[in-house]
Amino acid sequence: MDRSGFPHFLPITLRWKDNDVYGHVNNVEYYSFFDTVINDFLIRVGGLDIHGGAVIGLCVDSQCTFKASLEFPGVVDAGLRVSQLGNSSVRYDIGLFREGAEEPAATGRFVHVFVDREERRPVPIPERIREALEGITG
């Protein structure tokens, strides 16, 4: 999927520490980019209260396919869309693009289950978050 398949983007500035000894961004950082674009969206658009809210999202599944290397310095445009929206869970598709590139350097999926903060049992996705997620469903 190219850039046009993602309705939401977050530019993420690469840091010196993201590179490994091979001169490219280390694979573990890609998952950090996934977490960043998803949680930034949930907090800013969906109103998720990560510090005191009754509901939190837990990652239950994630996967990354590497297509091309990224390297410092630069900016990663992290694309996000929802591919499946359930009662208490959501599956995101993510694309990591070099700044201005049409084809992704990596693609991934990430599944959140929304749970009660205390009980850690699945709960329906809160309405404001659901509305935000519906806005990027593709």
C-alpha positions, 0 to 999 in steps of 0.5 A: 500500500502506498502513501495514499492508503493512509488517512493520518500521518505523523512526522517523526524526527529520527534521532542519532541513537536510532541508528545502529552500528550498520548505519541504519535505523535498528529494527526495534525502533520501528515498533516504537514508531508504531506506538508513537503514531498510534498513541499520539492519535489516540491522545490528541484526536480520541481524547485517551487519558493515559494517566488517569482514564478508566480505559487503556489500550493494550497491544495484543499483536504486532508485526512489521515487514521491512522493505527498505532501510531508514537512516539518521538524519531524516524524518519518518512519515508514519501513516496510520489507518484502521483496518478492523474495528470491533467492540473492544479491539482495533487493528491498525495498519501502519506505513513508515515512509521516508519524508516525501516517498510514496512507497513505504520503507516498512509496513506493519499491523498493531492490535489494541484491546481496550481494557478497564485500567484496574481489572484488565478486562476488555471493555467497549471502546469509549465513544470519543475514541471510536469516533476518532478511529472511524474517521481513519477506517479504510 
